[in-house]
Amino acid sequence: MTSKYLPHFLVFLLLPLACKKEKPSSPQSACPGVDTLRVTYQNYVSDIMRQHCTSCHGGSSPSAGIRLETYTQVRQLAESGSWYRVMNEGSMPPAGKLDECTLQKLKRWIDTGYPQ
């Protein structure tokens, strides 16, 4: 190889070293300080149901005939798509739309396959 092409050859060899690959970052929560990665029914969803839903959707005569007292009941409604939709739209709970962090965690529960 002639010395005329040596600088070009060296650039070609060193170029991959200049392009460092960054490690993929872990998913970041839009809710600082809130773990949206490990959401299960037991560690989060059941509390939300008790706080916002079971006063109307529980007991002997649940509103609209919809019970939200057990994992199975909540999961069935979540699988239909209507559970998250009505909360995200703000039509439920009647006291007002849930905050974005709560909605993000509930969506995470759905997206990860409804872990119990």
MODELLER restraints for C-alpha pairs under 7 A, 6 or more apart:
rsr = mdl.restraints
at = mdl.atoms
rsr.add(forms.Gaussian(group=physical.xy_distance, feature=features.Distance(at['CA:29:A'], at['CA:36:A']), mean=6.28, stdev=0.5))
rsr.add(forms.Gaussian(group=physical.xy_distance, feature=features.Distance(at['CA:31:A'], at['CA:101:A']), mean=5.55, stdev=0.5))
rsr.add(forms.Gaussian(group=physical.xy_distance, feature=features.Distance(at['CA:36:A'], at['CA:105:A']), mean=5.23, stdev=0.5))
rsr.add(forms.Gaussian(group=physical.xy_distance, feature=features.Distance(at['CA:36:A'], at['CA:108:A']), mean=6.64, stdev=0.5))
rsr.add(forms.Gaussian(group=physical.xy_distance, feature=features.Distance(at['CA:39:A'], at['CA:105:A']), mean=6.52, stdev=0.5))
rsr.add(forms.Gaussian(group=physical.xy_distance, feature=features.Distance(at['CA:39:A'], at['CA:108:A']), mean=6.73, stdev=0.5))
rsr.add(forms.Gaussian(group=physical.xy_distance, feature=features.Distance(at['CA:39:A'], at['CA:109:A']), mean=5.47, stdev=0.5))
rsr.add(forms.Gaussian(group=physical.xy_distance, feature=features.Distance(at['CA:40:A'], at['CA:109:A']), mean=6.21, stdev=0.5))
rsr.add(forms.Gaussian(group=physical.xy_distance, feature=features.Distance(at['CA:40:A'], at['CA:114:A']), mean=6.95, stdev=0.5))
rsr.add(forms.Gaussian(group=physical.xy_distance, feature=features.Distance(at['CA:40:A'], at['CA:115:A']), mean=4.94, stdev=0.5))
rsr.add(forms.Gaussian(group=physical.xy_distance, feature=features.Distance(at['CA:40:A'], at['CA:116:A']), mean=5.30, stdev=0.5))
rsr.add(forms.Gaussian(group=physical.xy_distance, feature=features.Distance(at['CA:41:A'], at['CA:71:A']), mean=6.78, stdev=0.5))
rsr.add(forms.Gaussian(group=physical.xy_distance, feature=features.Distance(at['CA:41:A'], at['CA:115:A']), mean=6.22, stdev=0.5))
rsr.add(forms.Gaussian(group=physical.xy_distance, feature=features.Distance(at['CA:41:A'], at['CA:116:A']), mean=4.74, stdev=0.5))
rsr.add(forms.Gaussian(group=physical.xy_distance, feature=features.Distance(at['CA:42:A'], at['CA:116:A']), mean=6.04, stdev=0.5))
rsr.add(forms.Gaussian(group=physical.xy_distance, feature=features.Distance(at['CA:45:A'], at['CA:106:A']), mean=6.88, stdev=0.5))
rsr.add(forms.Gaussian(group=physical.xy_distance, feature=features.Distance(at['CA:49:A'], at['CA:68:A']), mean=6.80, stdev=0.5))
rsr.add(forms.Gaussian(group=physical.xy_distance, feature=features.Distance(at['CA:52:A'], at['CA:93:A']), mean=6.28, stdev=0.5))
rsr.add(forms.Gaussian(group=physical.xy_distance, feature=features.Distance(at['CA:53:A'], at['CA:68:A']), mean=6.86, stdev=0.5))
rsr.add(forms.Gaussian(group=physical.xy_distance, feature=features.Distance(at['CA:53:A'], at['CA:93:A']), mean=6.71, stdev=0.5))
rsr.add(forms.Gaussian(group=physical.xy_distance, feature=features.Distance(at['CA:54:A'], at['CA:68:A']), mean=5.93, stdev=0.5))
rsr.add(forms.Gaussian(group=physical.xy_distance, feature=features.Distance(at['CA:54:A'], at['CA:69:A']), mean=6.16, stdev=0.5))
rsr.add(forms.Gaussian(group=physical.xy_distance, feature=features.Distance(at['CA:56:A'], at['CA:62:A']), mean=5.80, stdev=0.5))
rsr.add(forms.Gaussian(group=physical.xy_distance, feature=features.Distance(at['CA:56:A'], at['CA:63:A']), mean=5.47, stdev=0.5))
rsr.add(forms.Gaussian(group=physical.xy_distance, feature=features.Distance(at['CA:57:A'], at['CA:63:A']), mean=5.26, stdev=0.5))
rsr.add(forms.Gaussian(group=physical.xy_distance, feature=features.Distance(at['CA:57:A'], at['CA:66:A']), mean=5.65, stdev=0.5))
rsr.add(forms.Gaussian(group=physical.xy_distance, feature=features.Distance(at['CA:57:A'], at['CA:67:A']), mean=4.73, stdev=0.5))
rsr.add(forms.Gaussian(group=physical.xy_distance, feature=features.Distance(at['CA:57:A'], at['CA:68:A']), mean=5.54, stdev=0.5))
rsr.add(forms.Gaussian(group=physical.xy_distance, feature=features.Distance(at['CA:58:A'], at['CA:67:A']), mean=5.18, stdev=0.5))
rsr.add(forms.Gaussian(group=physical.xy_distance, feature=features.Distance(at['CA:58:A'], at['CA:68:A']), mean=6.17, stdev=0.5))
rsr.add(forms.Gaussian(group=physical.xy_distance, feature=features.Distance(at['CA:58:A'], at['CA:69:A']), mean=5.99, stdev=0.5))
rsr.add(forms.Gaussian(group=physical.xy_distance, feature=features.Distance(at['CA:67:A'], at['CA:73:A']), mean=6.32, stdev=0.5))
rsr.add(forms.Gaussian(group=physical.xy_distance, feature=features.Distance(at['CA:68:A'], at['CA:74:A']), mean=5.24, stdev=0.5))
rsr.add(forms.Gaussian(group=physical.xy_distance, feature=features.Distance(at['CA:75:A'], at['CA:114:A']), mean=6.71, stdev=0.5))
rsr.add(forms.Gaussian(group=physical.xy_distance, feature=features.Distance(at['CA:77:A'], at['CA:83:A']), mean=5.51, stdev=0.5))
rsr.add(forms.Gaussian(group=physical.xy_distance, feature=features.Distance(at['CA:78:A'], at['CA:84:A']), mean=6.37, stdev=0.5))
rsr.add(forms.Gaussian(group=physical.xy_distance, feature=features.Distance(at['CA:86:A'], at['CA:92:A']), mean=5.55, stdev=0.5))
rsr.add(forms.Gaussian(group=physical.xy_distance, feature=features.Distance(at['CA:87:A'], at['CA:93:A']), mean=6.65, stdev=0.5))
rsr.add(forms.Gaussian(group=physical.xy_distance, feature=features.Distance(at['CA:87:A'], at['CA:97:A']), mean=6.44, stdev=0.5))
rsr.add(forms.Gaussian(group=physical.xy_distance, feature=features.Distance(at['CA:87:A'], at['CA:98:A']), mean=6.85, stdev=0.5))
rsr.add(forms.Gaussian(group=physical.xy_distance, feature=features.Distance(at['CA:88:A'], at['CA:103:A']), mean=6.81, stdev=0.5))
rsr.add(forms.Gaussian(group=physical.xy_distance, feature=features.Distance(at['CA:90:A'], at['CA:96:A']), mean=6.25, stdev=0.5))
rsr.add(forms.Gaussian(group=physical.xy_distance, feature=features.Distance(at['CA:90:A'], at['CA:97:A']), mean=4.21, stdev=0.5))
rsr.add(forms.Gaussian(group=physical.xy_distance, feature=features.Distance(at['CA:109:A'], at['CA:115:A']), mean=6.72, stdev=0.5))
